[in-house]
Amino acid sequence: MSEAEPPPPSGWVEPASRLDLHWGAYRQRLVIGLGMLVVGTGFILMTSAYSLPFLLVGSVLQPAGWAVLPSTIGRRVSVAIPVLGFTWLMLGGAGFAWCFCVPLAAWLLIRLRPLLSYAVLVLPIASSIVLARTIHEYSQGWVSIAVSTVVIVAAAWLARWVAITLDSRQSVRTLRQ
């Protein structure tokens, strides 16, 4: 078992860092898993009819990234395939930008965020409505991907702030002592 990360000066600790990991260290698994998610998703989203190998590599890297992230096994297993399917849907262009809320919801689940923090899922849905009304050409899909990525990263940080504010250590059933 690996050691949990020491608490920061503020007193709040990431709930996932308190889990007893069966292999690897918390920080390394977090960085490697997040890197695999970003690269895998990027490969999937840059797929076209002329670059299908990117789809294959991304479709392997993304679920592997979820498997590496430090969390409970049930949470990691439950998100890999649904997120992959919705990432494939994102290839449809700006009309499918709402699919970005699925990886965000999976991230919140994996990171053991409290239920109230899931309110941030409104942000990618709202941005997808705006994107679908403003981007009409498939060639402008990179704008949709860039904006949606910024929105879900900001929403994830906002959810972390909500968790700190609510002190999610008390709201995660799997970590109660």
Helices and strands as residue ranges (DSSP letters): G 15-18, H 26-45, H 52-68, H 73-89, G 90-92, G 94-100, H 101-110, G 115-121, H 122-134, G 138-140, H 141-166, G 168-170, G 173-175
